[in-house]
């Protein structure tokens, strides 16, 4: 490896504004240069290399770090896209000689690197003054409000990637009826979609000709130059609620994972500063960001300890969490354990007189028996092709004859639509079911639950409870498909919205993926229970269903 590369970029509307106004272009490019300098400065303080013999290496800070920037003005599709490629030399000087940069540490610091790159430009006084001079303002996401409506017309490359992913999914679903693509497959689609049909670099053209074409396209879309400047009046730095921002940072981190590092905290801090709309010099912003990083860091709980003290670990390792995360996961585990302990004598057996379809193998039949029984908590494992759809269809038929309902929830709405079509049961995403039962996700990254007759801040109407198709009744079965993709907050909401007598089933290809619940750092026991569940394996099949 010759170098590590990161891209300093911004919202598309910034590039559109730069194409319209040379003064904004100059201020934007200068702000990006300063942002690259701040990223290099941060890396120089936090990057490491390894010193010592194999098996006994330790990480040490670098003494000299070299970097270069390459500026591009367009995307590969020829759309306006001003960005810098920041290339950091993979050889660094430390402990008296040139050594290899610890690139894993840089990769695990991308949240901070990207956050600094965005916030440094968004809060840059010269850039913001240039925007204001032409009547432009930024929204909370950083887009220029007055130009956001033109962004899609100049996002050819992004639209191509989305089309590729949609095509892969359609082709895969047609070739694998009754199956669901897992998270690893979706990640592979993302990488493949980026490379598939990637345009070659354009033949060099006159910059004047390219910008003339952009301006003609904007005029055809109805854009007219603004001739009224706006006053640049950002909120004062002293008015920023620093403790409140620290709470928001921790909540947003916890929404995505159970463990994080200092760079992840810094990245969320930088995003919060950009969204707050402050405009300050680089030195002031850096000092503010450091303070706002330290505040949530003090409230973090170490995941790895020895004799009650946090282990001394390399900075890039995600070994921090928060007490609310641990509390939620402990609550999820205790609720699941209570469900597993509350067993009915008939649990796991089909009721007398229930007939199963003849096309089920032994493993599928055992799973159907368990599903239509009275066990309050079940985990069903089965790889692709094991017959989960066939099993659930048979289960639905039996439950209907018993006057009971089946609701299937999936991580995504697209998968829910497929489940509804193939199984014929009520289906929706986990987010939809949580929303129906009053759960709301706030802008600061925290959950709260509405009570009946409370005003819904999302719709503005009185919340009257879940819709008929989302109600859970005595004996109903809630099946969580692809449970390994479910985050812990969603798991928590499912436990609270579906208490006994409604029953809960988690379906997943593998037990480890269920145990992690997308938070493997702190949730190894989320789907465990005191007494082992009965396990039935059908013979003669490569990947049987089992409970």
C-alpha positions as CSV (number, residue, x, y, z in Angstrom):
1,X,0.0,0.0,0.0
2,X,1.4,3.3,-1.1
3,X,-1.1,5.7,0.7
4,X,-4.3,5.9,2.6
5,X,-7.0,8.0,0.8
6,X,-10.0,9.9,2.2
7,X,-12.2,12.3,0.3
8,X,-13.1,15.8,1.5
9,X,-16.4,16.5,0.0
10,X,-19.7,18.2,0.8
11,X,-23.4,18.3,-0.2
12,X,-24.0,18.4,-3.9
13,X,-25.7,21.9,-3.7
14,X,-22.3,23.4,-2.6
15,X,-20.8,22.3,-6.0
16,X,-23.9,23.7,-7.8
17,X,-23.5,27.0,-6.1
18,X,-19.8,27.0,-7.0
19,X,-20.6,26.4,-10.6
20,X,-23.0,29.4,-10.5
21,X,-20.8,31.9,-8.8
22,X,-16.9,32.2,-9.1
23,X,-16.7,33.9,-5.7
24,X,-18.4,31.0,-4.0
25,X,-16.2,28.6,-5.9
26,X,-13.1,30.3,-4.6
27,X,-14.3,30.4,-1.0
28,X,-15.4,26.8,-1.2
29,X,-12.1,25.5,-2.5
30,X,-10.1,27.5,0.1
31,X,-12.4,26.1,2.9
32,X,-11.8,22.6,1.6
33,X,-8.0,23.2,1.7
34,X,-8.3,24.3,5.3
35,X,-10.4,21.3,6.1
36,X,-7.8,19.0,4.6
37,X,-5.1,20.7,6.8
38,X,-7.3,20.1,9.9
39,X,-7.7,16.5,9.0
40,X,-4.0,16.0,8.6
41,X,-3.4,17.8,11.9
42,X,-5.8,15.5,13.7
43,X,-4.3,12.4,12.1
44,X,-0.8,13.6,13.1
45,X,-2.0,13.6,16.8
46,X,-3.8,10.3,16.7
47,X,-2.2,8.1,14.0
48,X,0.2,5.3,15.2
49,X,2.6,2.8,13.9
50,X,3.8,-0.5,15.4
51,X,7.3,-1.1,16.9
52,X,8.8,-4.3,18.2
53,X,9.3,-7.9,17.2
54,X,6.5,-10.1,15.8
55,X,4.2,-11.1,18.6
56,X,5.5,-8.3,20.9
57,X,4.6,-5.2,19.0
58,X,3.3,-2.1,20.6
59,X,1.7,1.0,19.0
60,X,3.5,4.3,19.2
61,X,2.5,7.8,17.9
62,X,4.1,9.0,14.7
63,X,6.6,11.8,14.6
64,X,6.2,12.7,10.9
65,X,3.2,12.2,8.7
66,X,3.1,13.3,5.0
67,X,0.0,14.0,2.9
68,X,-1.0,15.5,-0.5
69,X,-4.3,16.6,-2.0
70,X,-5.6,16.3,-5.5
71,X,-8.6,18.4,-6.4
72,X,-11.4,17.3,-8.7
73,X,-14.3,19.5,-10.0
74,X,-16.6,16.9,-11.5
75,X,-17.9,13.4,-10.8
76,X,-17.1,10.6,-13.2
77,X,-20.6,11.2,-14.8
78,X,-19.6,14.8,-15.5
79,X,-21.8,16.4,-12.9
80,X,-20.6,19.2,-10.6
81,X,-18.8,17.6,-7.7
82,X,-15.9,19.7,-6.2
83,X,-13.9,17.4,-3.9
84,X,-10.4,16.8,-2.6
85,X,-8.6,13.4,-2.6
86,X,-6.5,13.5,0.6
87,X,-3.7,10.9,0.2
88,X,-1.7,10.1,3.4
89,X,1.7,8.4,2.9
90,X,1.5,4.9,4.2
91,X,5.1,5.3,5.5
92,X,5.5,7.4,8.6
93,X,8.5,8.4,10.7
94,X,8.5,7.2,14.3
95,X,11.1,5.9,16.8
96,X,14.0,6.9,14.6
97,X,13.0,5.3,11.3
98,X,10.4,5.2,8.6
99,X,7.7,2.6,9.3
100,X,4.3,1.4,8.1
101,X,1.3,3.5,9.1
102,X,-1.2,1.5,11.2
103,X,-4.0,1.7,8.6
104,X,-6.5,-0.2,10.6
105,X,-6.5,2.6,13.1
106,X,-7.0,5.2,10.3
107,X,-10.0,3.1,9.0
108,X,-11.5,3.0,12.5
109,X,-11.2,6.8,12.7
110,X,-13.1,7.6,9.6
111,X,-16.0,9.0,11.6
112,X,-13.8,11.7,13.0
113,X,-12.0,12.3,9.6
114,X,-15.3,12.7,7.7
115,X,-16.9,14.7,10.5
116,X,-14.0,17.2,10.5
117,X,-14.0,17.5,6.8
118,X,-17.7,18.3,6.7
119,X,-17.9,20.6,9.7
120,X,-14.7,22.5,8.9
121,X,-16.3,23.7,5.6
122,X,-19.8,24.1,6.9
123,X,-18.7,26.4,9.7
124,X,-16.0,28.3,7.7
125,X,-16.6,32.0,8.0
126,X,-15.4,32.9,4.5
127,X,-17.4,30.2,2.8
128,X,-20.6,31.0,4.7
129,X,-20.2,34.8,4.0
130,X,-19.8,34.0,0.3
131,X,-23.0,32.0,0.4
132,X,-24.9,34.7,2.3
133,X,-23.8,37.4,-0.2
134,X,-25.8,35.6,-2.9
135,X,-28.8,34.9,-0.7
136,X,-28.0,31.3,0.2
137,X,-28.6,29.6,3.5
138,X,-27.9,26.1,4.8
139,X,-30.5,23.7,6.2
140,X,-29.8,21.3,9.1
141,X,-28.4,18.7,6.8
142,X,-25.9,21.2,5.3
143,X,-27.7,21.5,1.9
144,X,-28.2,25.0,0.4
145,X,-31.9,25.5,0.9
146,X,-32.4,27.5,-2.3
147,X,-30.6,24.9,-4.5
148,X,-31.6,21.6,-3.0
149,X,-34.4,21.1,-5.5
150,X,-31.8,20.9,-8.3
151,X,-29.6,18.3,-6.6
152,X,-31.2,15.2,-8.1
153,X,-30.7,16.5,-11.6
154,X,-27.0,16.6,-11.0
155,X,-26.7,13.2,-9.2
156,X,-26.4,10.8,-12.1
157,X,-23.8,8.6,-10.4
158,X,-25.8,8.2,-7.2
159,X,-28.9,7.3,-9.1
160,X,-26.9,4.7,-11.1
161,X,-25.8,3.0,-7.9
162,X,-29.3,2.9,-6.5
163,X,-30.6,1.4,-9.8
164,X,-27.8,-1.3,-9.7
165,X,-28.8,-2.3,-6.1
166,X,-32.4,-2.5,-7.0
167,X,-31.6,-4.6,-10.0
168,X,-29.5,-7.0,-8.0
169,X,-32.2,-7.5,-5.4
170,X,-34.9,-8.1,-8.0
171,X,-32.8,-10.7,-9.9
172,X,-31.8,-12.4,-6.6
173,X,-35.4,-12.6,-5.3
174,X,-36.6,-14.0,-8.6
175,X,-33.9,-16.7,-8.5
176,X,-34.4,-17.5,-4.8
177,X,-38.2,-17.5,-4.2
178,X,-39.2,-17.7,-0.6
179,X,-35.7,-16.6,0.7
180,X,-34.4,-13.3,2.1
181,X,-31.1,-11.6,1.3
182,X,-29.0,-11.3,4.4
183,X,-26.8,-8.4,5.6
184,X,-23.6,-9.8,4.1
185,X,-25.2,-10.2,0.7
186,X,-26.5,-6.6,0.8
187,X,-23.1,-5.3,1.7
188,X,-21.7,-7.2,-1.3
189,X,-24.4,-5.5,-3.5
190,X,-23.3,-2.1,-2.2
191,X,-19.7,-2.7,-3.2
192,X,-20.7,-4.3,-6.6
193,X,-23.1,-1.5,-7.4
194,X,-20.4,1.1,-6.9
195,X,-18.1,-0.7,-9.4
196,X,-20.8,-1.9,-11.9
197,X,-20.9,0.4,-14.9
198,X,-18.6,2.9,-13.2
199,X,-17.9,5.6,-15.8
200,X,-14.4,5.9,-17.1
201,X,-12.7,9.1,-16.4
202,X,-13.9,11.7,-18.8
203,X,-11.8,12.9,-21.7
204,X,-10.4,16.2,-20.6
205,X,-12.7,19.1,-21.6
206,X,-12.6,22.8,-21.3
207,X,-13.7,23.8,-17.9
208,X,-15.6,26.8,-19.5
209,X,-17.5,24.4,-21.8
210,X,-18.5,22.1,-18.9
211,X,-19.7,25.0,-16.7
212,X,-21.6,26.4,-19.6
213,X,-23.4,23.1,-20.0
214,X,-24.2,23.1,-16.3
215,X,-25.6,26.6,-16.4
216,X,-27.8,25.8,-19.4
217,X,-29.2,22.7,-17.6
218,X,-29.9,24.9,-14.5
219,X,-31.7,27.5,-16.6
220,X,-33.8,24.7,-18.3
221,X,-34.8,23.5,-14.8
222,X,-36.1,27.0,-14.0
223,X,-33.2,28.4,-11.9
224,X,-32.8,32.2,-11.8
225,X,-29.9,34.0,-10.1
226,X,-30.7,35.5,-6.7
227,X,-29.8,39.1,-6.3
228,X,-30.8,39.6,-2.7
229,X,-28.1,38.8,-0.1
230,X,-29.1,37.5,3.3
231,X,-27.7,38.5,6.6
232,X,-25.3,35.9,8.1
233,X,-26.4,35.7,11.7
234,X,-25.2,32.3,13.1
235,X,-26.0,31.4,16.7
236,X,-23.3,32.4,19.2
237,X,-20.9,29.8,20.4
238,X,-21.7,30.6,24.0
239,X,-25.3,29.8,23.4
240,X,-24.6,26.2,22.5
241,X,-25.9,23.7,25.2
242,X,-22.7,21.7,25.6
243,X,-24.1,19.2,28.1
244,X,-27.2,18.8,25.9
245,X,-25.0,18.2,22.9
246,X,-23.0,15.6,24.8
247,X,-26.3,13.8,25.6
248,X,-27.3,13.9,22.0
249,X,-23.9,12.6,20.8
250,X,-24.2,9.6,23.2
251,X,-27.8,8.9,22.1
252,X,-26.9,9.0,18.4
253,X,-23.9,6.7,19.0
254,X,-26.1,4.2,20.9
255,X,-28.7,4.3,18.1
256,X,-26.2,2.7,15.7
257,X,-24.0,0.4,17.8
258,X,-23.2,-0.8,21.3
259,X,-19.5,0.0,21.3
260,X,-17.6,3.0,20.0
261,X,-14.2,4.8,20.2
262,X,-13.1,8.3,20.7
263,X,-13.0,9.0,16.9
264,X,-16.7,8.0,16.6
265,X,-17.5,10.5,19.4
266,X,-15.5,13.2,17.6
267,X,-17.4,12.4,14.3
268,X,-20.8,12.8,16.0
269,X,-19.6,16.1,17.6
270,X,-18.5,17.5,14.3
271,X,-21.9,16.6,12.7
272,X,-23.7,18.3,15.7
273,X,-21.6,21.5,15.3
274,X,-22.3,21.6,11.6
275,X,-26.1,21.1,12.2
276,X,-26.1,23.8,14.9
277,X,-25.3,26.4,12.3
278,X,-22.4,28.0,14.1
279,X,-19.8,29.9,12.1
280,X,-16.3,30.2,13.7
281,X,-12.6,30.3,12.9
282,X,-10.9,26.9,12.7
283,X,-9.1,27.3,16.0
284,X,-12.3,28.1,17.9
285,X,-14.1,25.2,16.3
286,X,-11.3,22.8,17.1
287,X,-11.3,23.9,20.7
288,X,-15.1,23.6,20.9
289,X,-15.0,20.1,19.3
290,X,-12.3,18.9,21.7
291,X,-14.4,20.1,24.7
292,X,-17.6,18.5,23.3
293,X,-15.7,15.2,22.7
294,X,-14.4,15.2,26.3
295,X,-17.8,15.6,27.8
296,X,-19.5,12.4,26.5
297,X,-16.2,10.6,26.8
298,X,-16.3,11.2,30.6
299,X,-19.8,9.5,30.7
300,X,-18.8,6.4,28.8
301,X,-18.4,3.0,30.4
302,X,-15.5,0.7,29.4
303,X,-16.4,-2.6,27.8
304,X,-13.1,-4.2,28.7
305,X,-11.9,-4.0,32.3
306,X,-9.5,-5.8,34.6
307,X,-10.0,-5.6,38.4
308,X,-12.6,-2.9,37.9
309,X,-10.4,-0.7,35.9
310,X,-10.5,0.0,32.1
311,X,-7.8,-1.8,30.1
312,X,-5.2,0.3,28.4
313,X,-6.1,-0.2,24.7
314,X,-5.2,1.4,21.4
315,X,-7.4,4.4,20.8
316,X,-9.0,3.1,17.7
317,X,-10.6,0.0,19.4
318,X,-14.3,0.4,20.0
319,X,-14.3,-0.5,23.7
320,X,-16.6,2.3,25.0
321,X,-20.3,2.2,25.6
322,X,-22.9,4.0,27.8
323,X,-24.9,3.0,30.8
324,X,-28.3,3.4,29.0
325,X,-27.1,0.9,26.3
326,X,-26.2,-1.6,29.0
327,X,-29.5,-1.0,30.8
328,X,-31.5,-1.5,27.6
329,X,-29.7,-4.7,26.8
330,X,-30.0,-6.0,30.3
331,X,-33.7,-5.3,30.2
332,X,-34.0,-7.1,26.9
333,X,-32.2,-10.2,28.2
334,X,-34.3,-10.3,31.5
335,X,-37.5,-10.0,29.6
336,X,-36.5,-12.8,27.2
337,X,-35.5,-14.9,30.2
338,X,-38.8,-14.3,31.9
339,X,-40.6,-15.3,28.7
340,X,-38.6,-18.5,28.4
341,X,-39.3,-19.4,32.1
342,X,-43.0,-18.9,31.8
343,X,-43.6,-22.2,30.0
344,X,-47.0,-23.8,29.5
345,X,-47.2,-27.6,30.0
346,X,-48.3,-27.9,26.4
347,X,-45.4,-25.7,25.1
348,X,-43.8,-26.9,21.9
349,X,-46.6,-29.4,21.0
350,X,-49.4,-28.9,18.5
351,X,-52.9,-29.1,19.8
352,X,-54.8,-32.3,19.5
353,X,-56.6,-32.7,16.2
354,X,-54.3,-30.3,14.3
355,X,-53.3,-31.7,10.9
356,X,-50.1,-30.6,9.2
357,X,-49.5,-30.4,5.4
358,X,-48.0,-33.6,4.0
359,X,-45.2,-31.7,2.2
360,X,-43.3,-30.9,5.4
361,X,-40.1,-32.8,6.3
362,X,-39.4,-33.8,9.9
363,X,-37.6,-30.6,10.9
364,X,-40.3,-28.4,9.4
365,X,-43.1,-30.4,11.0
366,X,-41.3,-30.0,14.4
367,X,-41.0,-26.3,13.9
368,X,-44.7,-26.0,13.0
369,X,-45.6,-27.9,16.2
370,X,-43.6,-25.5,18.2
371,X,-45.0,-22.4,16.5
372,X,-48.7,-23.4,17.0
373,X,-48.0,-24.5,20.6
374,X,-47.9,-22.2,23.6
375,X,-44.2,-21.6,24.1
376,X,-43.9,-17.8,24.7
377,X,-40.4,-17.5,23.2
378,X,-38.9,-19.4,20.3
379,X,-35.8,-19.2,18.2
380,X,-36.0,-20.9,14.8
381,X,-32.7,-21.4,12.9
382,X,-32.6,-22.3,9.2
383,X,-30.3,-21.3,6.4
384,X,-31.5,-20.2,2.9
385,X,-33.4,-23.1,1.3
386,X,-34.4,-24.7,4.6
387,X,-38.1,-24.0,4.0
388,X,-38.9,-21.1,6.3
389,X,-41.5,-19.8,4.0
390,X,-43.2,-23.2,3.6
391,X,-43.1,-23.6,7.4
392,X,-44.7,-20.2,8.0
393,X,-47.4,-20.8,5.4
394,X,-48.4,-24.0,7.1
395,X,-48.3,-22.3,10.5
396,X,-50.5,-19.5,9.2
397,X,-53.1,-22.0,8.0
398,X,-53.2,-23.8,11.4
399,X,-53.4,-20.6,13.4
400,X,-56.3,-19.3,11.2
401,X,-58.2,-22.5,12.0
402,X,-57.6,-21.9,15.7
403,X,-58.7,-18.3,15.4
404,X,-55.3,-16.9,16.1
405,X,-53.2,-14.4,14.1
406,X,-49.8,-14.4,12.6
407,X,-47.8,-11.2,12.1
408,X,-44.4,-11.2,10.4
409,X,-42.0,-8.3,10.9
410,X,-38.7,-7.8,9.0
411,X,-35.8,-5.4,9.2
412,X,-36.9,-3.6,5.9
413,X,-40.2,-2.7,4.3
414,X,-39.2,-4.3,1.0
415,X,-38.7,-7.6,2.8
416,X,-42.0,-7.2,4.6
417,X,-43.8,-6.8,1.2
418,X,-42.2,-10.0,0.0
419,X,-43.2,-11.8,3.2
420,X,-46.8,-10.7,2.9
421,X,-47.0,-11.8,-0.7
422,X,-45.4,-15.2,-0.1
423,X,-46.8,-16.2,3.3
424,X,-50.2,-14.4,3.0
425,X,-50.0,-13.1,6.6
426,X,-50.0,-9.6,8.0
427,X,-46.4,-8.3,7.6
428,X,-44.6,-5.1,8.1
429,X,-41.1,-3.7,9.0
430,X,-40.1,-3.7,12.7
431,X,-40.0,0.1,12.4
432,X,-43.7,0.1,11.2
433,X,-44.8,-2.2,14.1
434,X,-42.9,-0.1,16.6
435,X,-44.5,3.1,15.1
436,X,-48.0,1.6,15.3
437,X,-47.5,0.8,19.0
438,X,-46.5,4.4,19.8
439,X,-42.7,4.3,19.6
440,X,-41.2,7.5,18.1
441,X,-37.6,8.2,17.2
442,X,-36.6,11.8,18.1
443,X,-34.1,14.0,16.2
444,X,-31.6,13.7,19.1
445,X,-31.4,9.9,18.6
446,X,-33.6,8.7,21.5
447,X,-36.7,6.5,21.7
448,X,-39.9,7.5,23.5
449,X,-43.4,5.9,23.6
450,X,-46.7,7.7,23.2
451,X,-49.6,6.8,25.4
452,X,-53.2,6.6,24.1
453,X,-54.8,10.1,23.8
454,X,-51.4,11.8,23.6
455,X,-50.7,14.2,20.7
456,X,-48.4,12.6,18.2
457,X,-45.5,15.0,17.4
458,X,-45.0,13.3,14.0
459,X,-48.6,13.5,12.7
460,X,-50.0,16.2,14.9
461,X,-53.0,14.0,15.6
462,X,-54.2,12.2,18.8
463,X,-52.6,8.8,19.1
464,X,-55.4,6.2,19.5
465,X,-53.3,3.1,19.5
466,X,-52.2,0.6,16.8
467,X,-54.1,0.1,13.6
468,X,-56.2,-3.0,13.4
469,X,-53.7,-4.9,11.3
470,X,-51.0,-4.2,13.9
471,X,-52.9,-5.2,17.1
472,X,-51.6,-8.2,19.0
473,X,-54.1,-10.4,20.8
474,X,-54.0,-13.4,23.1
475,X,-52.4,-16.4,21.3
476,X,-51.2,-14.3,18.3
477,X,-47.8,-15.1,17.0
478,X,-45.2,-12.4,16.2
479,X,-42.4,-13.7,13.9
480,X,-39.2,-11.6,13.6
481,X,-37.6,-12.7,10.3
482,X,-33.8,-12.1,9.9
483,X,-33.6,-11.4,13.6
484,X,-29.8,-11.1,13.4
485,X,-30.3,-7.8,11.6
486,X,-32.4,-6.3,14.4
487,X,-30.9,-3.6,16.5
488,X,-31.3,-3.7,20.3
489,X,-33.6,-0.7,20.5
490,X,-36.0,-2.4,18.1
491,X,-35.7,-5.6,20.1
492,X,-36.5,-3.7,23.3
493,X,-39.6,-2.2,21.7
494,X,-40.8,-5.6,20.5
495,X,-40.5,-7.0,24.0
496,X,-42.6,-4.2,25.4
497,X,-45.3,-4.1,22.7
498,X,-45.8,-7.9,22.6
499,X,-46.0,-9.1,26.2
500,X,-47.6,-12.5,26.9
501,X,-50.2,-13.8,25.9
502,X,-48.8,-12.7,22.5
503,X,-45.9,-14.9,21.5
504,X,-42.6,-14.0,20.0
505,X,-40.5,-16.0,17.5
506,X,-37.1,-15.0,16.2
507,X,-36.1,-16.6,12.8
508,X,-32.5,-16.4,11.8
509,X,-30.0,-18.3,9.6
510,X,-27.5,-18.8,12.5
511,X,-27.7,-18.7,16.3
512,X,-24.6,-16.3,16.6
513,X,-26.3,-13.7,14.3
514,X,-29.3,-13.8,16.6
515,X,-27.2,-13.5,19.7
516,X,-25.5,-10.4,18.5
517,X,-28.7,-8.4,17.5
518,X,-26.4,-6.0,15.6
519,X,-24.6,-5.2,18.8
520,X,-22.2,-8.0,19.3
521,X,-20.0,-6.0,21.7
522,X,-22.4,-6.3,24.6
523,X,-25.3,-8.6,23.6
524,X,-24.0,-12.2,23.5
525,X,-26.8,-13.4,25.8
526,X,-29.7,-11.4,24.3
527,X,-31.4,-14.5,23.0
528,X,-30.3,-17.0,25.7
529,X,-32.5,-18.5,28.4
530,X,-32.0,-20.5,31.6
531,X,-33.3,-23.8,30.4
532,X,-32.1,-25.1,26.9
533,X,-34.9,-25.0,24.3
534,X,-35.7,-28.3,22.6
535,X,-33.9,-28.7,19.3
536,X,-35.2,-30.7,16.4
537,X,-33.1,-31.4,13.3
538,X,-34.5,-33.0,10.2
539,X,-32.3,-35.6,8.6
540,X,-31.1,-35.7,5.0
541,X,-31.2,-31.9,4.4
542,X,-28.1,-29.8,4.1
543,X,-29.4,-26.8,6.2
544,X,-32.4,-27.9,8.3
545,X,-34.8,-25.8,10.3
546,X,-34.5,-26.3,14.0
547,X,-35.9,-24.7,17.1
